[in-house]
């Protein structure tokens, strides 16, 4: 697979939500590098969240995933089902977006 084909996979699928599009591209790229080929992996989960309208914002020491356009009930359910199994990796990726990844240890 060429670099261009890879880039298309991790480019923000919702560039219409432009306020945090660059953060999403960075997050998806990092997640794709970890498990991009796994349909049950973190990349697939994050890609789905973004497709449904989730948003990102930078906090003091980490990036924060917000429901955005997703209803609160769906967001809580999906977070438990699809993100919780990848909690440690997600925490590290979100910290990396805010420049605090030094605390994370590669598994």
N, C-alpha and C positions, 0 to 999 in steps of 0.2 A: 504494500500500500504506500502510495506517495505521501510526502509531507502535506501537500495540498488536500488530499483526501482526509487525512487525519485532522487537519485544521478545521475542515468543514464539520466534522463530528463534534468538536468541542467549542465551536463558535456559538455564542448566545442564540438560542432558538427564538428569543423574543426581543429582537432589537427595537421593536416598537416601544418597549419599556426602557427607554434610553437612559434614564437617570442612573441606573446601576448596571448597565449593559457591560461595561468594561470589567467590573468586578465579577460578573457571571462568567465572562469568557476566561478570566484568570482561574476562577474556581473550577470550572468544567475542564479546563486544560489539565490542571493538577490532578483532578479526580480521574480523568481519562488515563493519565500516566500510571495510575495505581491499578486500575481494574477495568479499563475501557471495553474489553471484550466480554465481560461478564454481565449478562442481562439482569442478574440479581445484585450487582455490585453498586457501590456508592455513586459512580458516574451515572448509571441508568436512573437511579433514584433522584439525584439532583436534576438531571435533565428533565425528568417528568415533572418535578416540582416547578421548574422554571417554565416549562411549556404551559402549565396551569396558572402561571402568573405570580409565583413566589418572588419575593424581593430580597435584596441584600443591603445592609448598611454597615458602615464602619463604626465600631465602638472604640473604647479606650485601648483595649488589648486584644480584641478579636473582631471579626466580622460577625454580624448577627443575621440569621435567616429569619425572615418575617413572612407571614401568610400572603401579603400582597392581595391579589385577586381571589385567593382561595378562601372559602368559608372557614371560620374558626373551627367548626366541628370536623370538617374534612381534614383541615391542616393537622389538628391534634391526632386524628386517627392515622393519617398517612405518615406523620412523623414517627409515631410509635411503631407502625408496621414496616416502614421502608428505611428510615434513617437510624433508628435505635440500634439495629444490628451492626451499624458502621460508626457507632458513636465516637470511638477513640480516633479513628481516621478523620472523621468530619471535624472534630474539635481541633485537630492539628491543621487541617486545611484552612479552616476559618481563622485560626490564629496566624497562619502564614500570610493571609491576605492583609492582616493588620500589622505585619512585620514582627510578630511575637512567636514565630515558630521555633525558636531556640529551645523552648521548654518541651517540645515534642521529641520523642525518641522513635526512630524508625523501627517498625515491627519486623 
